[in-house]
């Protein structure tokens, strides 16, 4: 169920298109004086391993990038609200610069989609004549845009439009809407006129609703797959986004008079997330990344990356960064250019690595290919690398890794002062322990710890929207609809909960994940890290152990009850995809690019499924291989 690819040669924007669009908007921005609130939806029930610390100490890159694009385009009255920090934020109570915002943008991941819908529903309670234009975006909307539109006449609600693309799509939408806006007219009124006139249909990357009654979508119009920005240096500087953050508050429902200042940014988000590159050479069937990027590899220039980290260090005191890369080592030559430039750079007269430490995601295969360059990688300030190991035996997923190569990659990283941070997948055919082999989950965790892994991430194989393997688990009856009377909710689709399996006793898979974490994070391992250090990374190992022990308690607290329901309760499974119940068509009237097959009329079924080599898990393993 991957996103379709645009015609070859038409995947990317022309060089300078985003820069020109930003320039045009800056010329008209003073006439409109827009007030914009950008809200990041967050469900606090997802606070557990492996993200429990970074989720609140690292402002997300996506909403910051949107905020930076707005300011660069001349719309300086913009505020970014993170529900991570402001759990009680309500759009209906938000006032910016003395008035109701003209535009409300809501961004959400799949696991936070319930909070996204709640914010949109709250915004729809505002009097229609004063209501802001509601724009939905983020990873959830990219793959399932229909989920932000309502269909219930008894409770009308819904976003005005969904953006399934990046900054260029959003700014193109604003340019068209503002070109139609009359003096003293609301932005939403201008949008409705532009939509009804078909002016939005030429902008790829939008989905909007049609219907006789407001808030009741009878049909969705999909304008197609976006064109991607090729030169990431055209993106507005992230410093602009950090200046827009709303200060944290556990009780406040509205907005403060001013955004968070530099000291507040330094205190509340000591880790900075930055987009450095996009794209990955591997086409793993469980991953939506290659299709989203149209099989392209995009990146910022070395000088731009150095400038971003340097300015953020100077203005906000941010020392630690996470590169939001799909595979930073994807293109070896271009990666060398980046790290060599960073290794030579200085901040306030000091070597770059003494002022900045950062980490990002890579693969075992590319780490070994870059082994002669790892000393420069450390010299560029890289302190941690997250490796998509998945399965060190390569039985389930093959990405150029095996036991020997994974061990070599870990030893190379530790030798060069870089902490290996493996990301593992647990699946139906993998037992907890296998005597005499390395296939079992605990066997692999033991090896990772022996080789010097600083952290551990273990997630259950779960259908990922936008991936090739999304459909098969549903049609094969692997996906759990409810267990013991508890319905599977969107926040449970993060891989921590066992929600897609063909085994007879799914509760064992849930306990396997907990056992792996408890084996890796515990007081004994903390003591070993302190008393028998492997190398100079001992303090990093100890700090991550402490965080992991805290995270384990939260993971156990949140998932143990689900494991009990899987063991004792009746399990209902589903055979249909959670596709849109609203017809989704393209501008020409055919099926929309973001559509999925209509849900079947069979509804839920109750059954017990055994894995086989001809379907279910067997088919998934074969496809992944």
C-alpha positions in Angstrom: 0.0 0.0 0.0 2.9 2.4 -0.8 2.3 5.9 -2.1 2.4 5.9 -5.9 5.4 7.3 -7.7 5.1 10.4 -9.8 6.2 10.2 -13.4 10.0 9.7 -13.6 11.7 13.0 -13.9 8.8 14.8 -12.3 9.4 13.8 -8.7 11.3 17.0 -7.7 10.7 20.7 -7.7 12.8 22.8 -9.9 15.8 24.4 -8.1 14.8 27.7 -6.5 11.0 27.1 -6.6 10.6 27.2 -2.8 12.8 30.2 -2.5 10.8 32.1 -5.1 7.5 31.1 -3.5 8.7 32.4 -0.1 9.8 35.6 -1.8 6.3 36.1 -3.4 4.6 35.5 0.0 6.8 38.0 1.7 5.6 40.7 -0.7 1.9 40.1 0.2 2.3 39.2 3.9 2.0 42.7 5.2 -1.4 43.2 3.6 -2.8 40.2 5.4 -1.2 40.3 8.9 -2.1 36.7 9.7 -2.1 35.1 13.1 -1.2 31.4 13.0 -1.1 28.7 15.6 0.7 25.4 14.8 -0.2 22.6 17.3 1.6 19.3 17.6 -0.8 16.6 18.9 0.6 14.3 21.5 -0.9 11.4 23.4 0.8 11.0 26.8 -0.1 7.3 26.9 2.7 6.7 24.5 5.3 7.7 27.0 7.5 4.6 27.4 10.5 3.0 25.9 12.3 3.7 23.7 11.3 7.4 23.5 10.5 8.3 27.0 13.1 11.0 27.6 13.6 12.5 24.2 9.8 12.8 23.6 9.6 15.8 26.1 13.2 17.1 25.7 13.3 17.5 22.0 10.9 19.8 20.1 9.8 18.0 16.9 11.4 19.1 13.7 8.2 19.0 11.6 6.1 21.7 13.3 9.2 23.8 13.8 10.0 23.6 10.1 6.4 24.7 9.3 6.7 27.6 11.8 10.1 28.6 10.2 8.5 28.6 6.7 5.7 30.9 7.9 8.1 33.4 9.5 10.4 33.3 6.4 7.3 34.0 4.3 6.6 37.2 6.3 3.9 35.8 8.7 5.7 36.5 12.0 2.7 36.3 14.2 3.0 32.5 14.5 3.1 30.3 17.6 4.0 26.6 18.0 2.2 24.7 20.7 3.5 21.3 21.7 0.9 19.2 23.4 3.9 17.3 24.9 4.4 20.3 27.0 0.9 21.7 27.1 -1.5 18.7 27.5 -4.5 20.9 28.2 -4.2 23.2 25.2 -7.5 24.0 23.6 -7.7 25.9 20.2 -11.1 27.4 21.3 -9.3 29.2 24.2 -6.3 30.3 22.1 -5.8 34.0 21.4 -2.7 35.4 19.6 -1.9 39.1 19.5 -5.3 39.9 21.0 -7.5 37.8 18.7 -8.6 34.4 17.5 -6.0 32.9 15.1 -6.7 33.2 11.4 -5.2 29.8 10.8 -4.9 26.7 13.0 -2.5 24.0 11.8 -2.6 20.6 13.6 0.2 18.1 13.0 0.0 14.5 14.2 1.7 11.1 14.0 -0.6 8.0 13.8 -0.1 7.2 17.5 -1.3 10.7 18.5 -4.3 10.8 16.1 -6.9 10.8 18.8 -5.5 14.0 20.3 -5.4 15.4 16.8 -9.1 14.8 16.3 -10.0 16.2 19.7 -8.1 19.5 18.9 -9.9 19.8 15.5 -13.3 19.1 17.1 -12.6 21.7 19.8 -11.7 24.3 17.1 -14.9 23.5 15.3 -16.8 24.7 18.4 -15.7 28.2 17.6 -18.4 30.4 16.0 -18.3 29.7 12.2 -17.8 33.4 11.4 -14.7 33.6 13.6 -13.4 30.1 13.1 -9.8 29.8 11.9 -8.9 27.9 8.7 -8.1 24.4 10.0 -5.2 22.7 8.2 -4.2 19.2 9.2 -0.8 17.7 8.4 2.0 15.5 9.7 2.8 11.8 9.2 -0.7 10.6 10.0 -2.2 12.9 7.3 0.3 12.0 4.7 -0.9 8.4 4.6 -4.5 8.5 6.0 -5.8 12.0 5.2 -9.4 10.9 5.5 -9.1 10.5 9.3 -9.2 14.3 9.9 -12.7 14.7 8.3 -16.0 13.9 10.1 -19.0 12.0 8.7 -21.5 12.2 11.5 -24.3 14.7 11.0 -25.1 14.6 14.7 -21.6 15.9 15.5 -20.2 17.8 12.5 -16.5 18.5 12.6 -13.4 18.2 10.4 -10.4 20.0 9.1 -10.9 22.3 6.2 -8.1 20.8 4.3 -5.4 18.1 4.7 -1.8 18.7 3.5 -0.2 15.5 2.5 3.1 17.1 1.6 5.9 19.3 2.8 6.4 23.1 3.2 6.1 23.9 -0.5 2.6 22.4 -0.6 1.4 24.4 2.4 2.9 27.7 1.2 1.4 27.1 -2.3 -2.0 26.7 -0.6 -1.6 29.9 1.3 -0.6 31.8 -1.8 -3.7 30.7 -3.7 -6.0 31.4 -0.8 -4.6 34.9 0.0 -4.8 35.8 -3.7 -8.6 35.4 -3.4 -8.9 37.1 0.0 -10.8 40.4 0.1 -10.3 43.2 2.6 -11.4 42.2 6.1 -12.5 38.8 4.9 -11.6 35.8 7.0 -9.0 33.4 5.7 -11.4 30.5 5.9 -14.0 32.3 3.8 -11.4 33.0 1.1 -10.3 29.3 1.3 -13.9 28.1 0.7 -14.2 30.3 -2.3 -10.9 29.1 -3.7 -11.8 25.5 -3.0 -15.3 25.7 -4.6 -13.7 27.5 -7.7 -11.3 24.6 -8.3 -8.2 26.8 -7.7 -6.6 24.3 -5.3 -6.8 21.4 -7.7 -3.5 22.3 -9.4 -1.5 22.0 -6.2 -0.4 18.4 -5.7 -0.4 17.2 -2.1 -3.9 18.4 -0.8 -7.0 16.6 0.2 -10.2 18.5 0.9 -13.9 17.6 1.6 -17.1 18.2 -0.3 -20.5 17.9 1.2 -23.9 19.5 1.5 -23.5 20.2 5.2 -20.5 21.8 6.9 -18.5 19.3 8.9 -20.0 16.2 7.2 -17.7 15.0 4.4 -19.5 13.2 1.6 -16.6 13.1 -0.7 -12.8 13.8 -0.6 -10.8 15.3 -3.4 -7.2 14.2 -3.7 -5.0 16.5 -5.8 -2.2 13.9 -6.0 1.3 13.2 -4.8 3.5 16.2 -4.0 6.6 17.2 -5.8 9.6 17.1 -3.4 12.1 19.8 -2.6 15.5 18.6 -4.0 17.9 21.1 -2.4 17.2 21.1 1.3 19.3 24.3 1.6 16.2 26.1 0.4 14.4 25.3 3.6 14.1 28.2 6.0 16.6 28.2 8.9 15.5 26.2 12.0 16.4 29.1 14.3 13.2 30.8 13.1 11.1 27.9 14.4 12.7 27.7 17.8 11.8 31.3 18.4 8.1 30.4 18.2 7.7 27.8 20.9 4.9 28.2 23.5 6.2 27.8 27.0 5.2 24.6 28.8 2.2 24.6 31.1 0.3 21.7 32.7 -2.8 23.7 33.3 -3.0 26.5 30.8 -5.6 26.0 27.9 -4.7 29.1 26.0 -1.5 30.9 24.9 0.9 33.2 26.7 1.5 36.7 25.6 5.1 35.8 24.4 6.8 32.8 23.0 9.5 30.9 25.0 12.8 32.9 25.2 16.3 31.6 24.5 16.9 30.5 28.1 13.6 28.7 28.1 14.3 26.9 24.9 17.7 25.8 26.2 16.1 24.4 29.4 13.1 22.7 27.8 14.5 21.3 24.6 18.2 20.6 25.3 18.2 18.2 22.3 17.7 19.7 18.9 16.2 17.7 16.1 17.4 18.6 12.6 16.7 17.4 9.1 20.1 16.6 7.5 19.2 14.1 4.8 16.2 12.3 3.4 16.0 8.9 1.7 17.4 5.4 2.0 18.8 3.0 -0.6 17.1 0.0 1.0 13.6 -0.9 0.1 12.4 -2.7 3.2 8.8 -3.8 2.7 7.8 -2.8 6.2 9.0 0.7 5.7 7.2 3.6 4.0 10.3 5.8 3.6 11.5 5.0 0.1 8.0 5.4 -1.5 7.4 8.7 0.4 10.8 10.0 -0.9 10.0 8.9 -4.5 13.2 6.8 -4.3 15.2 10.0 -4.1 18.1 10.9 -1.8 18.0 14.5 -0.6 20.3 16.4 1.7 21.6 19.7 3.0 25.0 21.0 2.1 27.8 20.6 4.6 28.1 24.3 5.2 24.4 24.6 5.8 24.5 21.8 8.4 27.4 23.5 10.2 25.6 26.8 10.1 22.4 25.4 11.6 24.1 23.7 14.5 26.4 26.6 15.2 23.6 29.2 15.3 21.4 27.0 17.5 24.4 26.5 19.8 25.1 30.2 20.0 21.5 31.5 20.3 19.9 28.8 22.4 22.8 27.0 24.0 21.7 23.7 22.4 24.6 21.3 22.5 23.0 18.0 21.6 21.3 17.2 18.3 19.5 14.3 16.7 19.6 14.1 12.9 16.2 13.1 11.6 17.8 11.0 8.8 16.5 7.9 7.2 20.0 6.6 6.7 22.8 9.2 7.1 25.4 7.0 5.6 23.2 6.3 2.5 25.6 8.1 0.0 29.1 7.5 1.2 30.8 10.2 -0.9 28.3 12.9 0.1 28.5 11.8 3.7 32.3 12.2 3.7 31.9 15.8 2.5 29.5 16.5 5.4 31.6 15.0 8.1 34.9 16.4 6.8 33.5 19.9 6.7 32.1 19.5 10.3 35.4 18.1 11.5 37.2 21.2 10.3 34.6 23.6 11.5 35.0 25.7 14.7 32.5 27.4 17.0 33.8 30.3 19.0 37.3 29.3 18.2 36.9 25.7 19.5 36.7 22.5 17.5 33.2 21.5 16.4 33.1 18.3 18.4 33.9 20.1 21.6 30.9 22.4 21.3 28.4 20.0 19.7 27.5 16.4 20.1 24.9 14.6 17.9 23.6 11.3 16.7 21.5 10.0 13.8 20.3 6.7 12.1 22.5 4.5 9.9 22.6 0.8 8.9 25.1 -1.9 9.7 26.0 -2.3 6.0 26.9 1.3 5.5 28.7 1.6 8.9 31.2 -1.1 7.7 31.5 0.5 4.3 32.4 3.8 6.1 34.8 2.1 8.6 37.9 4.1 7.5 36.0 7.3 8.0 34.6 6.7 11.4 37.4 8.7 13.1 36.2 11.7 11.1 32.6 10.9 12.0 33.6 11.2 15.7 35.6 14.3 14.9 32.5 15.8 13.4 30.8 15.5 16.8 28.9 12.3 16.3 28.5 10.7 19.7 25.7 8.1 19.1 24.5 6.2 16.0 21.2 4.3 15.9 21.5 1.2 13.8 18.6 -0.5 12.1 19.7 -4.0 13.1 16.2 -5.5 13.2 17.5 -9.1 13.3 21.2 -9.9 13.5 20.8 -13.3 11.8 19.1 -11.7 8.8 16.4 -14.4 8.9 13.6 -11.9 9.0 15.1 -8.8 7.3 18.1 -8.7 5.1 19.9 -5.3 4.9 23.5 -6.5 4.5 23.8 -7.5 8.2 24.6 -10.8 9.9 26.1 -11.8 13.2 29.7 -11.2 12.1 29.1 -7.9 10.4 27.0 -6.6 13.3 29.7 -7.4 15.8 32.3 -5.8 13.5 30.2 -2.6 13.2 29.7 -2.3 17.0 33.4 -2.8 17.7 34.3 -0.2 15.1 32.0 2.4 16.6 33.1 1.8 20.2 36.8 1.9 19.0 36.1 5.4 17.6 34.2 6.7 20.6 30.7 6.3 19.2 27.9 4.6 21.1 26.0 1.9 19.1 22.3 2.2 19.6 20.6 -0.8 18.0 16.9 -0.9 16.9 15.5 -4.4 16.9 12.2 -6.0 15.6 10.4 -8.9 17.3 8.2 -11.1 15.1 6.1 -14.2 15.2 8.7 -16.7 14.1 11.3 -15.5 16.7 11.2 -17.3 20.1 12.3 -15.7 23.3 15.3 -18.0 23.5 16.9 -20.6 21.3 19.6 -23.0 22.8 22.7 -23.3 20.7 21.8 -20.6 18.1 21.5 -16.8 17.9 17.9 -16.6 16.6 16.1 -16.1 19.9 15.3 -12.6 21.1 17.3 -12.9 24.3 20.2 -14.5 22.5 20.4 -11.5 20.3 20.1 -9.0 23.2 22.9 -10.8 25.0 25.2 -10.5 22.0 24.3 -6.8 21.5 25.2 -6.1 25.2 28.4 -8.2 24.9 29.5 -6.2 21.8 29.0 -2.9 23.5 25.4 -1.7 22.8 24.7 1.4 24.9 20.9 1.2 24.5 18.2 -1.2 23.2 15.1 -0.7 21.2 12.8 -3.7 20.7 9.4 -3.2 19.0 6.9 -5.7 17.7 6.5 -6.0 14.0 3.3 -3.9 13.4 1.6 -2.8 10.1 3.0 0.5 9.0 0.9 2.8 6.9 2.4 3.5 3.5 4.5 0.3 3.4 4.2 -2.7 1.2 3.4 -5.0 4.1 0.5 -2.9 5.4 -2.3 -4.8 3.7 -1.3 -8.5 4.2 -1.6 -8.6 8.1 -5.2 -7.3 7.8 -6.3 -9.6 5.0 -4.5 -12.6 6.7 -6.4 -12.0 9.9 -3.3 -11.1 12.0 -4.5 -7.7 13.2 -6.2 -7.7 16.6 -9.3 -5.5 16.9 -9.8 -6.1 20.6 -8.7 -8.3 23.5 -10.6 -8.9 26.7 -13.1 -6.2 25.7 -10.4 -3.6 25.2 -10.3 -2.1 21.7 -7.0 -1.5 20.0 -6.5 2.3 19.9 -4.3 4.3 17.6 -1.8 5.1 20.4 -1.2 1.3 20.7 0.2 1.1 17.1 3.8 2.2 18.2 5.2 -1.3 18.3 5.2 -1.6 22.0 1.9 -3.4 22.0 1.4 -6.7 20.3 -1.5 -5.9 18.0 -0.6 -7.9 14.9 0.3 -11.6 15.2 -0.7 -15.0 14.0 0.5 -17.0 17.0 -2.0 -18.9 19.2 -0.7 -17.2 22.4 0.0 -13.6 21.6 0.5 -12.7 25.3 3.9 -14.5 25.1 5.1 -12.0 22.5 4.2 -9.2 24.8 6.1 -10.7 27.6 9.0 -11.4 25.3 9.4 -7.7 24.7 9.3 -6.9 28.4 11.8 -9.7 29.1 14.2 -8.3 26.6 14.0 -4.8 28.1 14.4 -6.2 31.7 17.4 -8.3 30.7 19.1 -5.2 29.2 18.1 -2.5 31.6 18.5 -3.5 35.3 20.6 -2.6 38.3 23.1 -5.4 37.6 23.8 -4.0 34.1 24.2 -0.6 35.6 26.7 -1.9 38.1 28.6 -3.7 35.4 28.8 -0.5 33.3 30.2 1.4 36.3 32.6 -1.2 37.7 33.7 -3.0 34.5 33.7 -0.2 31.9 34.5 -1.3 28.3 36.1 2.0 27.4 35.7 5.8 27.8 32.0 5.6 26.9 31.3 4.4 30.5 29.4 7.6 31.5 27.2 7.4 28.4 26.4 3.8 29.1 25.5 4.5 32.7 23.3 7.5 31.8 21.4 5.5 29.2 21.1 2.6 31.7 19.4 4.9 34.2 17.1 6.3 31.6 16.3 2.7 30.4 15.5 1.5 33.9 13.0 4.4 34.3 11.6 3.7 30.9 11.1 0.0 31.7 8.9 0.8 34.6 6.7 2.9 32.4 6.6 0.2 29.7 5.7 -2.5 32.2 3.0 -0.2 33.7 1.4 0.5 30.4 1.6 -2.8 28.6 1.3 -5.4 31.3 -2.5 -5.1 31.5 -2.7 -5.6 27.7 -0.6 -8.8 28.0 -3.1 -10.1 30.6 -6.0 -9.4 28.3 -4.3 -11.2 25.5 -3.8 -14.2 27.8 -7.2 -14.3 29.5 -9.7 -12.5 27.2 -11.4 -13.2 23.9 -9.5 -11.9 20.9 -11.3 -10.3 18.0 -9.5 -9.9 14.8 -10.3 -8.0 11.6 -10.0 -8.9 8.0 -10.4 -5.5 6.4 -8.1 -2.5 6.1 -8.9 0.6 8.2 -9.5 2.5 4.9 -11.6 5.6 4.4 -15.3 5.3 4.5 -15.5 8.5 2.6 -15.2 8.2 -1.2 -11.7 9.6 -2.2 -11.2 10.6 -5.8 -8.6 12.5 -7.7 -9.4 15.8 -9.6 -10.2 13.8 -12.7 -12.7 11.7 -10.9 -10.7 8.5 -10.6 -9.6 6.8 -7.3 -7.4 9.1 -5.2 -3.7 8.5 -4.8 -4.0 8.2 -1.1 -7.0 5.8 -1.1 -7.1 2.2 0.2 -9.5 -0.6 -0.7 -12.9 0.0 0.8 -13.5 -1.9 4.1 -15.3 -5.2 3.5 -18.7 -5.9 4.9 -17.5 -8.9 6.8 -16.6 -6.7 9.8 -14.9 -8.5 12.6 -14.2 -12.2 12.9 -13.3 -14.2 15.9 -10.7 -16.9 15.1 -7.5 -18.5 16.1 -4.7 -18.3 13.4 -1.7 -20.5 13.2 1.4 -19.2 11.3 2.1 -21.1 8.1 4.6 -20.9 5.3 1.9 -20.1 2.8 0.3 -17.2 4.5 0.3 -14.9 7.6 3.8 -14.6 9.1 5.3 -17.0 6.6 4.2 -14.7 3.8 5.5 -11.7 5.6 8.9 -13.3 6.2 9.2 -14.3 2.6 8.3 -10.8 1.4 10.8 -9.2 3.8 13.6 -11.5 2.7 
